[in-house]
């Protein structure tokens, strides 16, 4: 029997992308490796991507962790990068501890991944020093994300803010548009392109294409989250899609 893992996700109520892109990467992995996966979510209310709504939503994450812990998931992902980053520099470390404690209290200790922490770690794994990023956020939130990433030791050479406040509109973006959008980035000396620093803005279909075209490693918050989940499960972090980070070398 192939081992089967349960993947848990704590998801903003209006997020639909994380529950498509992460399973897609795991399903692609199933075509080359034996492990199998099922996917389970719990939701936090959020419609508009504003600092106020994000803070209110983050407070609901502990209840979601408890609910997913009832299902005995093998790993749990907090699927909102900007909610974590809007809470202050380095907050992903605090969030991961708090969420883990909820699972311990519920008698099923579970590894925790936050998309914010996963992006930071993914950039470190790729050896990035300079990055350029694309976000769907309003410029003030994008600047906050840039500050958070730079506080973690990277230089953000350039950032594009698409300034879309409605979270469902973010999800409706065509990922193939990123093939044109990334060309507006300053890529001088850049080690990694973050095609989507947001787990709601679709990018998976474009990542390998941008990487091939630009000759620069390309990743996203969703790809980094999936990589980190695989690492926490103790399985090979590899898939047939998802750019440099999931090629099996890391």
C-alpha positions in Angstrom: 0.0 0.0 0.0 1.3 3.5 -0.9 1.4 5.7 2.2 -1.5 8.3 2.2 -1.1 11.7 3.9 -3.8 14.2 5.0 -3.0 17.8 4.0 -4.8 20.4 6.1 -5.2 24.0 5.1 -6.3 27.0 7.1 -7.8 29.2 4.4 -9.4 32.7 4.1 -13.1 32.2 3.4 -12.8 33.9 0.0 -9.6 32.0 -1.0 -10.1 29.4 -3.8 -6.6 29.2 -5.3 -4.7 27.5 -2.5 -7.2 24.6 -2.7 -6.4 24.2 -6.4 -2.7 24.9 -6.7 -1.4 23.0 -3.8 -3.3 19.8 -4.7 -2.2 20.3 -8.3 1.4 20.2 -7.3 0.9 17.1 -5.1 -1.1 15.4 -7.8 1.7 16.0 -10.3 4.1 14.5 -7.7 1.9 11.4 -7.6 2.7 10.7 -11.2 6.4 10.1 -10.4 6.4 9.1 -6.7 4.4 6.5 -4.6 2.9 8.7 -1.8 -0.8 9.7 -2.0 -2.6 12.7 -0.5 -6.0 13.9 0.5 -6.9 17.6 1.2 -8.9 19.1 4.0 -9.7 22.8 4.8 -11.0 25.0 7.5 -12.0 28.6 6.8 -11.5 32.1 8.3 -13.9 34.9 7.3 -12.3 37.5 4.9 -13.5 39.3 1.8 -11.4 42.4 1.3 -7.7 42.4 1.5 -7.3 45.2 4.0 -5.1 45.4 7.1 -8.2 45.5 9.4 -9.9 42.4 7.8 -6.6 40.5 7.8 -6.0 41.1 11.5 -9.6 40.1 12.4 -9.2 37.0 10.2 -5.9 36.0 11.8 -7.6 35.8 15.2 -9.8 33.0 13.8 -6.8 30.8 12.8 -6.5 29.0 16.2 -10.1 27.7 15.9 -9.3 26.4 12.4 -6.2 24.6 13.7 -8.2 22.9 16.3 -10.8 21.8 13.8 -8.2 20.4 11.4 -6.5 18.7 14.3 -9.8 16.8 14.9 -9.3 15.3 11.4 -5.8 14.1 12.4 -4.1 15.8 9.4 -0.4 15.1 8.9 0.6 18.7 8.2 -1.2 22.0 8.4 -0.7 25.0 6.2 -1.8 28.6 7.0 -2.8 29.8 3.6 -2.6 33.6 3.7 0.8 35.2 3.4 -0.2 38.8 3.8 -2.3 38.2 6.9 0.8 37.0 8.6 3.1 39.7 7.3 0.6 42.4 8.2 0.9 41.4 11.8 4.5 42.6 12.1 8.0 41.5 11.2 8.8 37.9 11.9 5.2 37.1 13.0 5.3 33.8 11.1 7.4 32.4 13.9 4.8 33.4 16.5 1.9 32.1 14.4 3.5 28.7 13.8 4.1 28.3 17.6 0.6 29.3 18.5 -1.0 27.1 15.9 1.1 24.1 16.9 0.1 24.6 20.5 -3.5 24.3 19.5 -2.8 20.9 18.0 -0.8 19.8 21.1 -3.7 20.9 23.3 -6.0 18.8 21.1 -3.8 15.7 21.6 -2.6 15.5 18.1 0.6 17.5 17.6 0.9 18.5 14.0 3.6 20.2 12.0 2.7 23.8 11.0 3.6 25.6 7.8 2.7 29.3 7.2 2.8 30.5 3.6 4.7 33.6 4.9 7.4 31.5 6.6 7.5 29.1 3.7 8.2 31.8 1.2 11.1 33.1 3.4 12.5 29.6 3.8 12.1 28.8 0.1 14.1 31.9 -0.9 16.8 30.8 1.6 16.8 27.3 0.2 17.3 28.7 -3.3 20.2 30.8 -2.1 18.5 34.0 -3.0 20.0 37.4 -2.0 18.2 39.6 -4.4 14.6 39.1 -5.5 11.8 40.8 -7.4 8.2 40.1 -6.6 4.7 40.5 -8.0 1.7 40.9 -5.7 -2.0 41.6 -6.3 -2.2 43.8 -3.2 -2.7 47.5 -2.8 0.6 49.4 -2.7 0.7 49.9 1.1 0.3 46.2 1.7 2.8 45.4 -1.0 5.3 47.8 0.7 4.6 45.9 4.0 5.4 42.6 2.3 8.6 44.1 0.8 9.6 45.3 4.3 8.9 41.9 5.8 11.0 40.1 3.2 13.9 42.6 3.5 13.8 42.2 7.3 14.4 38.5 6.8 17.7 39.4 5.0 16.8 39.7 1.3 17.0 42.7 -1.0 13.8 43.3 -2.9 15.1 44.9 -6.1 11.6 45.6 -7.5 8.0 44.9 -6.7 4.8 45.2 -8.8 1.5 45.8 -7.0 -1.5 45.0 -9.1 -3.7 46.9 -6.5 -6.7 44.5 -6.5 -8.5 44.8 -3.1 -11.3 42.3 -3.7 -10.0 38.8 -2.9 -12.3 37.0 -5.4 -11.1 39.3 -8.1 -7.5 38.3 -7.2 -8.4 34.7 -7.7 -10.0 35.5 -11.1 -6.6 36.7 -12.5 -5.3 34.8 -15.5 -2.0 33.3 -14.5 -0.7 33.5 -18.1 -0.9 37.3 -17.8 2.2 37.0 -15.6 4.2 36.2 -18.7 3.8 39.8 -19.7 3.7 41.3 -16.2 7.0 39.9 -15.0 8.8 41.7 -17.9 8.0 45.0 -16.2 10.1 44.0 -13.2 13.7 45.2 -12.8 15.6 41.9 -12.8 19.1 43.4 -12.5 21.2 41.0 -10.4 18.0 39.2 -9.3 18.5 35.6 -8.0 14.8 34.6 -7.8 11.5 35.9 -9.3 8.5 35.5 -7.0 5.7 35.3 -9.6 3.0 35.5 -6.9 3.8 36.7 -3.4 0.2 35.8 -2.6 -1.5 32.4 -2.3 -4.7 33.6 -3.8 -3.3 35.0 -7.0 -2.9 32.1 -9.5 0.6 31.6 -10.9 1.3 27.9 -11.1 0.7 27.6 -14.9 3.1 30.4 -15.6 6.0 29.6 -13.2 7.9 27.0 -15.4 7.3 29.2 -18.5 8.7 32.3 -16.9 11.6 30.4 -15.5 12.5 29.0 -19.0 12.0 32.4 -20.7 13.9 34.5 -18.1 16.6 32.0 -17.2 16.1 32.9 -13.5 14.6 30.6 -10.9 10.9 31.4 -10.3 8.8 30.5 -7.4 5.6 31.6 -5.6 4.1 31.5 -2.1 2.0 28.4 -3.0 5.0 26.5 -4.4 7.1 27.4 -1.3 4.2 26.3 1.0 4.0 23.0 -0.9 7.7 22.4 -0.7 7.7 23.1 3.1 4.7 20.7 3.6 6.6 17.9 1.8 9.7 18.6 4.0 7.6 18.5 7.2 6.1 15.2 6.1 9.6 13.8 5.6 9.0 13.0 1.9 11.0 14.0 -1.2 10.3 17.6 -2.0 9.7 17.1 -5.7 7.1 17.5 -8.4 6.9 17.7 -12.2 5.7 21.4 -11.9 6.5 24.3 -9.7 9.8 25.6 -10.9 13.3 25.3 -9.5 12.4 24.6 -5.9 10.5 21.4 -6.7 13.0 19.9 -9.3 14.3 17.5 -6.6 17.6 19.1 -6.0 16.5 20.7 -2.7 
